[in-house]
Amino acid sequence: MKRFITLSIVLLTMLGIGNYSYAQEFGTESTMTPQQARRAARAAHRKAEAAQQLKDFQAATECLKNGSFVIEVDQLLFPRGMTKFVSSVTNFVSMNQGNAVIQIATSYINPGPNGLGGITVEGTVSGITMSTDKRGSVFYNFQVQGMMVSASVNIQLLGDGNRATVTIYPNFNNNNITMTGTLVPYNQSDVFQGQTF
């Protein structure tokens, strides 16, 4: 009987050690507290988010270099500090093949000249400059000249994703407007363009 109990204890001990090694090898047993597990999950999430932001920033920078992009605007910032959230489907700044389009659609009641509650202007791009500061922010500037537009356009892309700030400086008045939105490749944009001038 003693021999049977001793054999049972040895067998159970071996099984316990085997299960522990299996758990260690395959990660099924954790020695972390719930708080440590939450911290580890948050750290992993932040790391994945930072990697995605870097990827988005690099893709947006490449779009600027190629001169083929759309900034899908979701917020307008007016000179006296007023802001307005707008639809990114009908508010945008785009460039492709040497042409730029600027569309603002803020009124859903009055159709405006473009039929979307605002104005859409198109022109030829010239004087493109691109620079990067020591923090990694990208500055992209160009002139756009068309039948109804003559303006300087300044784009700032911070080094933390594909969010961009665009400021438009009309050449014949001081009605500057600043917009923020997401910079995407031209062929991946979902914007809707109204009647162009």
C-alpha positions in Angstrom: 0.0 0.0 0.0 2.9 2.4 0.9 4.4 1.5 -2.4 1.2 2.4 -4.3 0.9 5.8 -2.5 4.5 6.6 -3.2 4.1 5.7 -6.8 0.9 7.8 -7.0 2.7 10.8 -5.5 5.6 10.5 -7.9 3.3 10.1 -10.8 1.2 13.1 -9.8 4.3 15.2 -9.2 5.6 14.3 -12.7 2.3 15.2 -14.2 2.2 18.5 -12.4 5.8 19.3 -13.6 4.8 18.3 -17.1 1.7 20.5 -17.0 3.8 23.4 -15.7 6.4 23.0 -18.4 3.7 22.8 -21.0 2.1 25.9 -19.6 5.4 27.8 -19.7 6.2 26.6 -23.2 2.9 27.5 -24.7 2.1 30.5 -22.5 -1.2 29.2 -21.1 -0.3 30.0 -17.5 0.4 33.6 -16.5 2.2 34.9 -13.5 1.0 38.5 -14.1 -1.5 40.2 -12.0 -4.6 41.5 -13.7 -3.2 45.1 -13.3 0.1 44.0 -15.0 -1.8 42.3 -17.8 -3.8 45.5 -18.4 -0.6 47.5 -18.5 1.0 45.1 -20.9 -2.1 45.2 -23.1 -2.1 49.0 -23.1 1.6 49.1 -24.0 1.1 46.6 -26.8 -1.8 48.7 -28.1 0.2 51.9 -28.0 3.1 50.2 -29.8 0.8 49.0 -32.5 -0.9 52.4 -32.8 2.5 54.1 -33.1 3.6 51.7 -35.8 0.4 52.3 -37.8 0.8 56.1 -37.4 4.4 55.9 -38.7 3.1 53.8 -41.7 0.3 56.3 -42.4 2.8 59.2 -42.2 5.2 57.6 -44.6 2.4 56.8 -47.1 1.2 60.4 -46.8 4.7 61.8 -47.3 5.0 59.6 -50.4 1.7 61.0 -51.8 3.0 64.6 -51.4 6.3 63.7 -53.2 4.3 62.2 -56.0 1.9 65.2 -56.2 -1.1 63.0 -56.1 -3.2 63.2 -53.0 -6.5 64.3 -51.4 -6.9 65.9 -48.0 -10.4 64.9 -46.9 -11.3 67.9 -44.7 -13.4 67.4 -41.6 -12.9 70.7 -39.8 -12.7 74.3 -41.0 -10.9 77.0 -38.9 -11.9 80.5 -39.6 -9.7 83.6 -39.0 -11.5 84.8 -35.8 -11.2 81.4 -34.1 -14.5 80.0 -35.2 -14.5 76.3 -36.2 -17.0 74.2 -38.1 -17.0 70.4 -38.5 -17.9 69.4 -42.0 -18.3 66.4 -44.2 -15.1 65.0 -45.5 -16.9 63.7 -48.6 -17.7 67.2 -49.8 -14.8 69.3 -48.3 -11.3 68.6 -49.7 -8.1 69.8 -51.2 -6.7 67.6 -54.0 -3.8 67.6 -56.4 -3.2 65.3 -59.3 -1.3 65.6 -62.6 -0.4 69.3 -62.0 -4.0 70.4 -61.2 -5.5 71.3 -57.8 -9.1 71.4 -56.6 -10.3 73.2 -53.5 -13.9 72.5 -52.5 -15.7 73.9 -49.5 -19.3 72.9 -48.8 -20.7 74.2 -45.5 -24.4 75.0 -46.2 -26.9 72.3 -46.6 -29.8 74.7 -47.1 -28.3 76.9 -49.9 -26.9 74.9 -52.7 -24.2 77.5 -53.6 -22.3 77.8 -56.8 -21.1 74.2 -56.7 -24.5 72.7 -56.0 -23.3 71.3 -52.6 -23.6 74.4 -50.4 -20.3 76.1 -51.2 -17.7 76.6 -53.9 -15.4 74.4 -55.9 -12.4 76.0 -57.7 -9.8 74.4 -59.9 -6.4 75.6 -61.1 -2.9 74.7 -62.3 -0.2 74.1 -59.7 3.1 75.8 -59.7 6.0 76.6 -57.4 5.9 73.4 -55.3 8.3 73.2 -52.4 8.6 70.5 -49.8 10.7 70.6 -46.6 11.1 68.7 -43.3 12.0 70.3 -40.0 14.1 68.7 -37.2 11.0 67.3 -35.5 10.0 65.4 -38.6 7.1 67.6 -39.7 6.7 68.0 -43.4 5.8 71.3 -45.0 4.4 71.3 -48.6 3.7 74.6 -50.4 2.4 75.5 -53.8 0.6 78.1 -55.9 -2.7 77.4 -57.6 -3.9 79.6 -60.4 -7.2 79.2 -62.2 -10.2 81.1 -63.6 -11.7 81.7 -60.1 -8.7 81.0 -57.9 -5.3 82.5 -57.2 -3.9 81.4 -53.9 -1.0 80.0 -52.0 -1.6 76.7 -50.3 0.4 75.5 -47.4 0.2 72.0 -46.1 1.6 70.8 -42.8 1.9 67.1 -42.0 3.0 66.3 -38.5 5.1 63.2 -37.9 2.4 61.3 -36.2 0.1 59.9 -38.9 -1.7 61.2 -42.0 -3.6 64.1 -40.4 -2.8 67.4 -42.2 -3.4 71.1 -41.8 -4.0 73.1 -44.9 -4.0 76.9 -45.0 -5.1 78.7 -48.1 -3.9 82.3 -48.6 -5.8 84.0 -51.5 -3.6 86.4 -53.4 -6.1 89.2 -53.7 -7.7 89.4 -50.2 -7.1 88.4 -46.6 -9.8 85.8 -46.3 -7.4 83.0 -45.3 -8.9 79.7 -44.3 -7.4 76.8 -42.5 -8.7 73.2 -42.7 -7.7 70.0 -41.1 -8.2 66.5 -42.4 -6.8 63.2 -43.5 -4.3 63.0 -46.4 -4.9 59.9 -48.6 -3.7 58.8 -52.0 -5.7 60.4 -54.9 -6.9 57.1 -56.2 -8.2 56.0 -52.8 -10.3 59.0 -52.0 -14.1 58.9 -51.6 -14.8 62.7 -52.1 -17.6 64.0 -54.3 -16.8 67.0 -56.5 -19.4 69.6 -57.3 -19.6 72.0 -60.2 -16.2 73.5 -60.7 -15.2 77.0 -61.6 
